[in-house]
Amino acid sequence: MDRVRLGRALGYGARHATKTLISAVDAATAPNPSAGTSQRATQPTPANTTPQPSPIAQVAEAYRTVAEVKKNARTHARGLGQSVLTPVKRFSSVLWLEVTGTFFALFALFLAQGVWRLRNSFKASPITPEAHKAYFYLAVFLVFAYFSVSSFVRASRRQRR
């Protein structure tokens, strides 16, 4: 769906939801039509005549209503953010750990090839340069293999949470 059609669909939905909300508010604030209108018309009582609030009171009430709506919107937005962003955050962190674990595994694989090529150097004297190179490759291979395995273990633990 292209952007223009999506925008039109969302605009139509927003307008329709607004109209429905306005009609629901009007229906909720309207007086009850079945509450004895004939009796009220024949006998006006002082209890039925309520004084109209001043314009300042009306503005203050509207301000309180707007403040409540904003507060509710923030609360719901925070809940929406937690319900949507928490799984995305978890997935992205698991994916990042798996990608870094794969890179560490590739480095470890190349170092393992070097260790395999120099495997005869382990039989030689430990002071020869080839033995130093073989031990260095072995140490770095073990470090990268540890990083790779620990990264995948952390990813699996984080995925289970």
N, CA, C and O atoms as a DFTB+ gen file, in Angstrom:
644 C
 N C O
     1  1       0.857      -1.164       0.000
     2  2       0.000       0.000       0.000
     3  2       0.903       1.226       0.000
     4  3       1.831       1.318       0.803
     5  1       0.635       2.151      -0.887
     6  2       1.470       3.341      -0.952
     7  2       1.108       4.333       0.155
     8  3       0.110       4.165       0.856
     9  1       1.937       5.367       0.297
    10  2       1.769       6.311       1.401
    11  2       0.477       7.105       1.291
    12  3      -0.164       7.399       2.300
    13  1       0.093       7.454       0.064
    14  2      -1.104       8.276      -0.109
    15  2      -2.345       7.495       0.307
    16  3      -3.195       8.017       1.028
    17  1      -2.453       6.248      -0.144
    18  2      -3.619       5.438       0.226
    19  2      -3.630       5.147       1.714
    20  3      -4.690       5.139       2.339
    21  1      -2.455       4.907       2.288
    22  2      -2.387       4.660       3.722
    23  2      -2.815       5.903       4.490
    24  3      -3.561       5.804       5.464
    25  1      -2.348       7.070       4.061
    26  2      -2.727       8.307       4.731
    27  2      -4.219       8.572       4.649
    28  3      -4.832       9.013       5.621
    29  1      -4.799       8.304       3.491
    30  2      -6.239       8.492       3.345
    31  2      -7.009       7.542       4.252
    32  3      -7.981       7.940       4.893
    33  1      -6.574       6.288       4.305
    34  2      -7.264       5.302       5.151
    35  2      -7.154       5.686       6.628
    36  3      -8.131       5.597       7.371
    37  1      -5.964       6.112       7.048
    38  2      -5.802       6.513       8.442
    39  2      -6.595       7.774       8.741
    40  3      -7.172       7.898       9.822
    41  1      -6.634       8.712       7.802
    42  2      -7.411       9.936       8.008
    43  2      -8.888       9.650       8.125
    44  3      -9.568      10.215       8.981
    45  1      -9.398       8.765       7.262
    46  2     -10.804       8.398       7.335
    47  2     -11.105       7.735       8.678
    48  3     -12.117       8.039       9.309
    49  1     -10.229       6.834       9.112
    50  2     -10.440       6.151      10.389
    51  2     -10.420       7.125      11.556
    52  3     -11.221       7.007      12.484
    53  1      -9.503       8.092      11.511
    54  2      -9.431       9.082      12.596
    55  2     -10.685       9.960      12.618
    56  3     -11.225      10.243      13.688
    57  1     -11.148      10.390      11.442
    58  2     -12.366      11.211      11.400
    59  2     -13.571      10.431      11.895
    60  3     -14.387      10.964      12.647
    61  1     -13.691       9.184      11.486
    62  2     -14.818       8.356      11.911
    63  2     -14.780       8.125      13.426
    64  3     -15.815       8.193      14.088
    65  1     -13.604       7.854      13.967
    66  2     -13.478       7.646      15.415
    67  2     -13.816       8.923      16.180
    68  3     -14.425       8.862      17.248
    69  1     -13.427      10.079      15.642
    70  2     -13.747      11.348      16.299
    71  2     -15.246      11.601      16.307
    72  3     -15.801      12.018      17.323
    73  1     -15.905      11.350      15.181
    74  2     -17.357      11.550      15.116
    75  2     -18.075      10.614      16.086
    76  3     -19.029      11.024      16.748
    77  1     -17.634       9.379      16.174
    78  2     -18.241       8.422      17.095
    79  2     -18.034       8.869      18.540
    80  3     -18.951       8.780      19.356
    81  1     -16.842       9.344      18.855
    82  2     -16.563       9.813      20.207
    83  2     -17.413      11.030      20.556
    84  3     -17.923      11.126      21.672
    85  1     -17.566      11.944      19.631
    86  2     -18.380      13.141      19.887
    87  2     -19.843      12.759      20.108
    88  3     -20.487      13.281      21.018
    89  1     -20.369      11.856      19.286
    90  2     -21.763      11.451      19.467
    91  2     -21.961      10.696      20.786
    92  3     -23.011      10.818      21.417
    93  1     -20.957       9.918      21.203
    94  2     -21.056       9.209      22.487
    95  2     -21.031      10.192      23.651
    96  3     -21.757      10.006      24.628
    97  1     -20.213      11.232      23.565
    98  2     -20.163      12.240      24.626
    99  2     -21.469      13.012      24.672
   100  3     -21.990      13.281      25.754
   101  1     -22.013      13.376      23.498
   102  2     -23.293      14.083      23.463
   103  2     -24.406      13.232      24.069
   104  3     -25.249      13.748      24.803
   105  1     -24.417      11.941      23.769
   106  2     -25.445      11.060      24.310
   107  2     -25.289      10.897      25.821
   108  3     -26.282      10.796      26.542
   109  1     -24.058      10.873      26.294
   110  2     -23.830      10.691      27.723
   111  2     -24.183      11.942      28.518
   112  3     -24.618      11.844      29.665
   113  1     -24.002      13.105      27.927
   114  2     -24.271      14.337      28.656
   115  2     -25.702      14.841      28.474
   116  3     -26.109      15.781      29.156
   117  1     -26.458      14.245      27.586
   118  2     -27.840      14.679      27.360
   119  2     -28.717      14.210      28.521
   120  3     -28.446      13.169      29.118
   121  1     -29.778      14.980      28.850
   122  2     -30.685      14.536      29.920
   123  2     -31.463      13.304      29.469
   124  3     -31.682      13.083      28.278
   125  1     -31.865      12.523      30.438
   126  2     -32.592      11.297      30.161
   127  2     -33.994      11.648      29.662
   128  3     -34.749      12.274      30.407
   129  1     -34.378      11.276      28.444
   130  2     -35.688      11.665      27.908
   131  2     -36.844      10.898      28.546
   132  3     -37.977      11.377      28.501
   133  1     -36.610       9.754      29.122
   134  2     -37.706       8.965      29.684
   135  2     -37.884       9.197      31.184
   136  3     -38.566       8.413      31.843
   137  1     -37.292      10.246      31.735
   138  2     -37.361      10.478      33.178
   139  2     -38.487      11.441      33.521
   140  3     -38.241      12.466      34.158
   141  1     -39.696      11.144      33.122
   142  2     -40.871      11.918      33.518
   143  2     -40.861      13.345      33.006
   144  3     -40.871      14.274      33.814
   145  1     -40.843      13.554      31.726
   146  2     -40.827      14.913      31.175
   147  2     -42.163      15.609      31.392
   148  3     -42.199      16.831      31.541
   149  1     -43.273      14.851      31.414
   150  2     -44.581      15.490      31.596
   151  2     -44.699      16.057      33.012
   152  3     -45.298      17.115      33.202
   153  1     -44.140      15.372      33.997
   154  2     -44.226      15.852      35.363
   155  2     -43.379      17.107      35.541
   156  3     -43.789      18.026      36.250
   157  1     -42.231      17.164      34.924
   158  2     -41.376      18.328      35.039
   159  2     -42.009      19.536      34.360
   160  3     -41.848      20.666      34.820
   161  1     -42.704      19.305      33.305
   162  2     -43.298      20.420      32.579
   163  2     -44.473      21.019      33.353
   164  3     -44.699      22.227      33.279
   165  1     -45.220      20.206      34.089
   166  2     -46.385      20.714      34.803
   167  2     -46.034      21.319      36.142
   168  3     -46.648      22.308      36.544
   169  1     -45.065      20.758      36.846
   170  2     -44.738      21.245      38.181
   171  2     -43.250      21.600      38.265
   172  3     -42.439      20.743      38.617
   173  1     -42.887      22.807      37.958
   174  2     -41.480      23.171      38.131
   175  2     -41.159      23.295      39.613
   176  3     -41.877      23.962      40.359
   177  1     -40.103      22.666      40.023
   178  2     -39.693      22.722      41.423
   179  2     -38.351      23.435      41.500
   180  3     -37.613      23.470      40.515
   181  1     -38.028      24.002      42.650
   182  2     -36.739      24.682      42.777
   183  2     -35.555      23.722      42.645
   184  3     -34.460      24.145      42.274
   185  1     -35.759      22.442      42.943
   186  2     -34.655      21.483      42.834
   187  2     -34.283      21.254      41.378
   188  3     -33.124      20.972      41.077
   189  1     -35.257      21.372      40.460
   190  2     -34.977      21.145      39.052
   191  2     -34.297      22.339      38.390
   192  3     -33.655      22.181      37.352
   193  1     -34.420      23.482      38.948
   194  2     -33.790      24.656      38.353
   195  2     -32.420      24.832      38.988
   196  3     -32.305      25.263      40.135
   197  1     -31.406      24.501      38.245
   198  2     -30.044      24.638      38.740
   199  2     -29.440      25.885      38.118
   200  3     -29.684      26.168      36.945
   201  1     -28.685      26.605      38.853
   202  2     -28.059      27.809      38.294
   203  2     -26.990      27.419      37.277
   204  3     -26.279      26.432      37.462
   205  1     -26.882      28.189      36.221
   206  2     -25.873      27.940      35.194
   207  2     -24.502      28.346      35.744
   208  3     -24.371      29.394      36.376
   209  1     -23.487      27.519      35.504
   210  2     -22.148      27.873      35.988
   211  2     -21.611      29.076      35.215
   212  3     -21.979      29.314      34.064
   213  1     -20.764      29.801      35.855
   214  2     -20.185      30.987      35.220
   215  2     -19.212      30.556      34.119
   216  3     -18.746      29.417      34.142
   217  1     -18.894      31.414      33.168
   218  2     -17.953      31.061      32.102
   219  2     -16.580      30.689      32.647
   220  3     -15.894      29.839      32.079
   221  1     -16.177      31.319      33.741
   222  2     -14.872      30.980      34.318
   223  2     -14.883      29.557      34.851
   224  3     -13.902      28.828      34.702
   225  1     -15.996      29.153      35.476
   226  2     -16.108      27.778      35.980
   227  2     -16.128      26.786      34.829
   228  3     -15.566      25.696      34.931
   229  1     -16.780      27.167      33.727
   230  2     -16.810      26.278      32.560
   231  2     -15.404      26.102      31.976
   232  3     -15.020      24.993      31.606
   233  1     -14.646      27.187      31.895
   234  2     -13.277      27.096      31.372
   235  2     -12.412      26.260      32.304
   236  3     -11.606      25.452      31.845
   237  1     -12.573      26.449      33.609
   238  2     -11.790      25.675      34.574
   239  2     -12.113      24.188      34.467
   240  3     -11.216      23.347      34.534
   241  1     -13.404      23.865      34.299
   242  2     -13.806      22.465      34.137
   243  2     -13.229      21.884      32.845
   244  3     -12.756      20.748      32.824
   245  1     -13.272      22.673      31.770
   246  2     -12.701      22.203      30.499
   247  2     -11.197      21.981      30.641
   248  3     -10.658      21.016      30.099
   249  1     -10.522      22.865      31.366
   250  2      -9.083      22.717      31.576
   251  2      -8.783      21.442      32.367
   252  3      -7.848      20.712      32.041
   253  1      -9.579      21.178      33.408
   254  2      -9.374      19.943      34.178
   255  2      -9.614      18.717      33.310
   256  3      -8.893      17.726      33.414
   257  1     -10.637      18.787      32.447
   258  2     -10.936      17.655      31.570
   259  2      -9.789      17.417      30.594
   260  3      -9.389      16.274      30.371
   261  1      -9.261      18.487      30.017
   262  2      -8.136      18.352      29.085
   263  2      -6.912      17.790      29.803
   264  3      -6.198      16.951      29.255
   265  1      -6.671      18.254      31.035
   266  2      -5.533      17.752      31.795
   267  2      -5.689      16.261      32.087
   268  3      -4.713      15.514      32.028
   269  1      -6.907      15.822      32.401
   270  2      -7.143      14.394      32.645
   271  2      -6.942      13.585      31.378
   272  3      -6.377      12.492      31.419
   273  1      -7.400      14.113      30.254
   274  2      -7.237      13.404      28.982
   275  2      -5.756      13.273      28.650
   276  3      -5.311      12.210      28.217
   277  1      -4.989      14.341      28.850
   278  2      -3.549      14.277      28.585
   279  2      -2.872      13.263      29.497
   280  3      -2.010      12.499      29.061
   281  1      -3.272      13.262      30.770
   282  2      -2.678      12.320      31.715
   283  2      -2.999      10.880      31.304
   284  3      -2.127      10.012      31.323
   285  1      -4.252      10.638      30.936
   286  2      -4.630       9.295      30.488
   287  2      -3.901       8.916      29.211
   288  3      -3.490       7.767      29.047
   289  1      -3.734       9.876      28.301
   290  2      -3.026       9.585      27.048
   291  2      -1.576       9.223      27.323
   292  3      -1.037       8.302      26.710
   293  1      -0.937       9.946      28.246
   294  2       0.451       9.619      28.586
   295  2       0.544       8.227      29.205
   296  3       1.455       7.459      28.893
   297  1      -0.399       7.911      30.077
   298  2      -0.384       6.597      30.718
   299  2      -0.548       5.489      29.684
   300  3       0.170       4.489      29.718
   301  1      -1.493       5.670      28.768
   302  2      -1.719       4.647      27.749
   303  2      -0.556       4.578      26.762
   304  3      -0.205       3.495      26.294
   305  1       0.042       5.720      26.442
   306  2       1.190       5.716      25.539
   307  2       2.368       4.986      26.178
   308  3       3.092       4.253      25.506
   309  1       2.553       5.194      27.486
   310  2       3.629       4.494      28.180
   311  2       3.383       2.989      28.156
   312  3       4.304       2.205      27.928
   313  1       2.129       2.592      28.394
   314  2       1.802       1.164      28.345
   315  2       1.984       0.590      26.956
   316  3       2.468      -0.531      26.799
   317  1       1.592       1.364      25.939
   318  2       1.780       0.915      24.560
   319  2       3.255       0.784      24.240
   320  3       3.681      -0.171      23.590
   321  1       4.033       1.756      24.705
   322  2       5.471       1.692      24.468
   323  2       6.092       0.467      25.102
   324  3       6.959      -0.175      24.508
   325  1       5.655       0.142      26.300
   326  2       6.201      -1.039      26.963
   327  2       5.757      -2.314      26.275
   328  3       6.545      -3.250      26.143
   329  1       4.511      -2.368      25.833
   330  2       4.016      -3.598      25.233
   331  2       4.565      -3.814      23.830
   332  3       4.669      -4.956      23.381
   333  1       4.915      -2.752      23.136
   334  2       5.435      -2.891      21.774
   335  2       6.956      -2.902      21.769
   336  3       7.568      -3.725      21.088
   337  1       7.564      -2.007      22.515
   338  2       9.009      -1.849      22.440
   339  2       9.782      -2.900      23.225
   340  3      10.923      -3.203      22.877
   341  1       9.200      -3.454      24.259
   342  2       9.923      -4.462      25.046
   343  2      10.267      -5.698      24.214
   344  3      11.417      -6.133      24.258
   345  1       9.327      -6.292      23.452
   346  2       9.719      -7.427      22.621
   347  2      10.712      -7.058      21.522
   348  3      11.588      -7.854      21.183
   349  1      10.581      -5.863      20.968
   350  2      11.514      -5.430      19.924
   351  2      12.907      -5.265      20.509
   352  3      13.900      -5.654      19.894
   353  1      12.973      -4.687      21.700
   354  2      14.262      -4.506      22.360
   355  2      14.908      -5.856      22.665
   356  3      16.103      -6.046      22.442
   357  1      14.115      -6.780      23.172
   358  2      14.654      -8.105      23.490
   359  2      15.131      -8.813      22.228
   360  3      16.209      -9.405      22.212
   361  1      14.318      -8.748      21.166
   362  2      14.702      -9.406      19.918
   363  2      15.979      -8.806      19.349
   364  3      16.867      -9.534      18.905
   365  1      16.073      -7.479      19.362
   366  2      17.259      -6.846      18.783
   367  2      18.507      -7.157      19.604
   368  3      19.587      -7.327      19.038
   369  1      18.376      -7.233      20.922
   370  2      19.552      -7.564      21.727
   371  2      19.975      -9.010      21.499
   372  3      21.170      -9.304      21.455
   373  1      19.013      -9.914      21.353
   374  2      19.344     -11.313      21.068
   375  2      20.004     -11.421      19.693
   376  3      20.990     -12.139      19.526
   377  1      19.462     -10.713      18.724
   378  2      20.036     -10.731      17.373
   379  2      21.454     -10.173      17.387
   380  3      22.338     -10.723      16.731
   381  1      21.684      -9.088      18.123
   382  2      23.021      -8.503      18.204
   383  2      24.000      -9.485      18.831
   384  3      25.125      -9.620      18.349
   385  1      23.599     -10.171      19.893
   386  2      24.491     -11.146      20.519
   387  2      24.810     -12.295      19.559
   388  3      25.942     -12.776      19.522
   389  1      23.821     -12.732      18.788
   390  2      24.071     -13.823      17.849
   391  2      24.987     -13.389      16.706
   392  3      25.832     -14.164      16.258
   393  1      24.824     -12.165      16.239
   394  2      25.696     -11.668      15.162
   395  2      27.131     -11.542      15.660
   396  3      28.060     -11.971      14.975
   397  1      27.326     -10.957      16.847
   398  2      28.683     -10.834      17.377
   399  2      29.278     -12.208      17.672
   400  3      30.475     -12.419      17.476
   401  1      28.461     -13.134      18.138
   402  2      28.953     -14.495      18.357
   403  2      29.403     -15.145      17.065
   404  3      30.379     -15.894      17.047
   405  1      28.689     -14.859      15.979
   406  2      29.079     -15.410      14.675
   407  2      30.413     -14.824      14.218
   408  3      31.263     -15.558      13.715
   409  1      30.611     -13.515      14.385
   410  2      31.890     -12.913      14.007
   411  2      33.032     -13.472      14.842
   412  3      34.107     -13.755      14.313
   413  1      32.809     -13.632      16.145
   414  2      33.843     -14.229      16.975
   415  2      34.134     -15.661      16.539
   416  3      35.286     -16.094      16.566
   417  1      33.107     -16.395      16.140
   418  2      33.312     -17.774      15.674
   419  2      34.120     -17.796      14.371
   420  3      34.958     -18.677      14.179
   421  1      33.871     -16.831      13.477
   422  2      34.656     -16.772      12.234
   423  2      36.125     -16.484      12.530
   424  3      37.012     -17.121      11.962
   425  1      36.385     -15.518      13.425
   426  2      37.774     -15.241      13.796
   427  2      38.415     -16.466      14.439
   428  3      39.570     -16.789      14.160
   429  1      37.666     -17.140      15.295
   430  2      38.201     -18.345      15.944
   431  2      38.481     -19.434      14.911
   432  3      39.455     -20.176      15.040
   433  1      37.640     -19.532      13.895
   434  2      37.858     -20.541      12.848
   435  2      39.152     -20.268      12.090
   436  3      39.922     -21.193      11.835
   437  1      39.400     -19.014      11.727
   438  2      40.636     -18.691      11.022
   439  2      41.859     -18.921      11.904
   440  3      42.896     -19.378      11.424
   441  1      41.739     -18.607      13.188
   442  2      42.856     -18.875      14.094
   443  2      43.059     -20.377      14.298
   444  3      44.191     -20.829      14.471
   445  1      41.982     -21.147      14.281
   446  2      42.098     -22.606      14.417
   447  2      42.843     -23.185      13.216
   448  3      43.603     -24.143      13.356
   449  1      42.622     -22.603      12.037
   450  2      43.381     -23.058      10.869
   451  2      44.877     -22.796      11.057
   452  3      45.716     -23.626      10.706
   453  1      45.191     -21.637      11.613
   454  2      46.600     -21.324      11.878
   455  2      47.200     -22.260      12.900
   456  3      48.343     -22.691      12.752
   457  1      46.443     -22.582      13.942
   458  2      46.926     -23.524      14.955
   459  2      47.138     -24.899      14.316
   460  3      48.119     -25.581      14.613
   461  1      46.222     -25.299      13.447
   462  2      46.342     -26.602      12.803
   463  2      47.565     -26.658      11.889
   464  3      48.246     -27.681      11.811
   465  1      47.837     -25.538      11.193
   466  2      49.005     -25.493      10.329
   467  2      50.302     -25.583      11.131
   468  3      51.282     -26.169      10.673
   469  1      50.301     -25.002      12.323
   470  2      51.505     -24.986      13.150
   471  2      51.488     -26.067      14.233
   472  3      52.189     -25.937      15.237
   473  1      50.707     -27.123      14.050
   474  2      50.573     -28.137      15.102
   475  2      51.883     -28.874      15.365
   476  3      52.099     -29.347      16.481
   477  1      52.757     -28.984      14.375
   478  2      54.038     -29.666      14.600
   479  2      54.977     -28.807      15.435
   480  3      55.943     -29.321      15.998
   481  1      54.709     -27.496      15.525
   482  2      55.576     -26.610      16.315
   483  2      55.426     -26.859      17.814
   484  3      56.297     -26.471      18.592
   485  1      54.343     -27.494      18.224
   486  2      54.169     -27.790      19.648
   487  2      55.154     -28.865      20.118
   488  3      55.487     -28.947      21.301
   489  1      55.612     -29.687      19.168
   490  2      56.558     -30.736      19.529
   491  2      57.980     -30.192      19.629
   492  3      58.844     -30.805      20.256
   493  1      58.218     -29.034      19.004
   494  2      59.562     -28.450      19.016
   495  2      59.828     -27.777      20.359
   496  3      58.971     -27.753      21.242
   497  1      60.995     -27.249      20.487
   498  2      61.394     -26.558      21.713
   499  2      60.518     -25.325      21.914
   500  3      60.206     -24.642      20.938
   501  1      60.106     -25.012      23.159
   502  2      59.221     -23.873      23.403
   503  2      59.867     -22.513      23.136
   504  3      59.170     -21.498      23.127
   505  1      61.180     -22.470      22.920
   506  2      61.824     -21.174      22.708
   507  2      61.955     -20.823      21.224
   508  3      62.468     -19.751      20.902
   509  1      61.515     -21.676      20.325
   510  2      61.608     -21.381      18.890
   511  2      60.505     -20.411      18.484
   512  3      59.441     -20.402      19.104
   513  1      60.731     -19.596      17.458
   514  2      59.719     -18.641      17.022
   515  2      58.434     -19.306      16.522
   516  3      57.342     -18.765      16.697
   517  1      58.570     -20.485      15.899
   518  2      57.380     -21.183      15.426
   519  2      56.509     -21.629      16.611
   520  3      55.281     -21.590      16.526
   521  1      57.129     -22.044      17.689
   522  2      56.380     -22.460      18.881
   523  2      55.701     -21.247      19.513
   524  3      54.558     -21.334      19.962
   525  1      56.408     -20.119      19.546
   526  2      55.786     -18.897      20.077
   527  2      54.560     -18.523      19.262
   528  3      53.522     -18.152      19.809
   529  1      54.698     -18.627      17.938
   530  2      53.575     -18.289      17.065
   531  2      52.420     -19.267      17.279
   532  3      51.261     -18.855      17.315
   533  1      52.721     -20.534      17.418
   534  2      51.677     -21.545      17.624
   535  2      50.961     -21.315      18.951
   536  3      49.734     -21.394      19.015
   537  1      51.725     -21.028      20.023
   538  2      51.090     -20.774      21.313
   539  2      50.259     -19.487      21.297
   540  3      49.196     -19.409      21.913
   541  1      50.763     -18.486      20.581
   542  2      49.998     -17.240      20.451
   543  2      48.691     -17.487      19.706
   544  3      47.632     -17.028      20.135
   545  1      48.764     -18.216      18.588
   546  2      47.540     -18.534      17.837
   547  2      46.573     -19.339      18.692
   548  3      45.362     -19.116      18.653
   549  1      47.119     -20.284      19.472
   550  2      46.264     -21.096      20.329
   551  2      45.583     -20.243      21.398
   552  3      44.393     -20.418      21.660
   553  1      46.321     -19.325      22.017
   554  2      45.746     -18.476      23.068
   555  2      44.652     -17.563      22.492
   556  3      43.579     -17.425      23.080
   557  1      44.931     -16.952      21.352
   558  2      43.945     -16.051      20.749
   559  2      42.737     -16.852      20.257
   560  3      41.601     -16.387      20.348
   561  1      42.989     -18.065      19.734
   562  2      41.877     -18.930      19.315
   563  2      40.966     -19.237      20.506
   564  3      39.742     -19.169      20.390
   565  1      41.567     -19.575      21.648
   566  2      40.766     -19.891      22.831
   567  2      39.965     -18.682      23.316
   568  3      38.825     -18.835      23.756
   569  1      40.543     -17.492      23.240
   570  2      39.830     -16.276      23.659
   571  2      38.625     -16.036      22.753
   572  3      37.522     -15.788      23.240
   573  1      38.833     -16.108      21.434
   574  2      37.724     -15.861      20.521
   575  2      36.671     -16.974      20.587
   576  3      35.480     -16.701      20.435
   577  1      37.091     -18.214      20.811
   578  2      36.118     -19.296      20.969
   579  2      35.284     -19.072      22.226
   580  3      34.077     -19.310      22.220
   581  1      35.929     -18.612      23.313
   582  2      35.188     -18.314      24.538
   583  2      34.185     -17.190      24.298
   584  3      33.035     -17.283      24.727
   585  1      34.619     -16.116      23.607
   586  2      33.716     -15.005      23.315
   587  2      32.525     -15.478      22.480
   588  3      31.392     -15.061      22.718
   589  1      32.781     -16.334      21.520
   590  2      31.704     -16.816      20.655
   591  2      30.698     -17.651      21.443
   592  3      29.491     -17.431      21.344
   593  1      31.191     -18.598      22.216
   594  2      30.296     -19.468      22.982
   595  2      29.522     -18.657      24.024
   596  3      28.317     -18.846      24.189
   597  1      30.214     -17.756      24.725
   598  2      29.521     -16.977      25.755
   599  2      28.483     -16.043      25.140
   600  3      27.452     -15.778      25.759
   601  1      28.735     -15.547      23.947
   602  2      27.759     -14.683      23.288
   603  2      26.493     -15.467      22.943
   604  3      25.385     -14.969      23.141
   605  1      26.647     -16.678      22.432
   606  2      25.469     -17.489      22.114
   607  2      24.736     -17.943      23.380
   608  3      23.509     -18.049      23.380
   609  1      25.473     -18.208      24.449
   610  2      24.825     -18.593      25.712
   611  2      24.019     -17.421      26.263
   612  3      22.886     -17.604      26.709
   613  1      24.594     -16.217      26.237
   614  2      23.863     -15.033      26.700
   615  2      22.636     -14.775      25.840
   616  3      21.594     -14.376      26.360
   617  1      22.741     -14.996      24.529
   618  2      21.590     -14.792      23.639
   619  2      20.483     -15.780      23.971
   620  3      19.310     -15.406      23.985
   621  1      20.827     -17.012      24.235
   622  2      19.782     -17.989      24.546
   623  2      19.139     -17.702      25.885
   624  3      17.934     -17.899      26.036
   625  1      19.906     -17.241      26.863
   626  2      19.337     -16.867      28.162
   627  2      18.405     -15.671      28.019
   628  3      17.325     -15.646      28.609
   629  1      18.821     -14.686      27.242
   630  2      18.001     -13.490      27.077
   631  2      16.738     -13.798      26.290
   632  3      15.706     -13.160      26.498
   633  1      16.811     -14.761      25.395
   634  2      15.633     -15.129      24.601
   635  2      14.603     -15.850      25.467
   636  3      13.402     -15.716      25.233
   637  1      15.052     -16.606      26.458
   638  2      14.131     -17.338      27.324
   639  2      13.397     -16.448      28.298
   640  3      12.317     -16.819      28.757
   641  1      13.938     -15.277      28.636
   642  2      13.299     -14.389      29.620
   643  2      11.970     -13.911      29.171
   644  3      11.310     -13.158      29.888
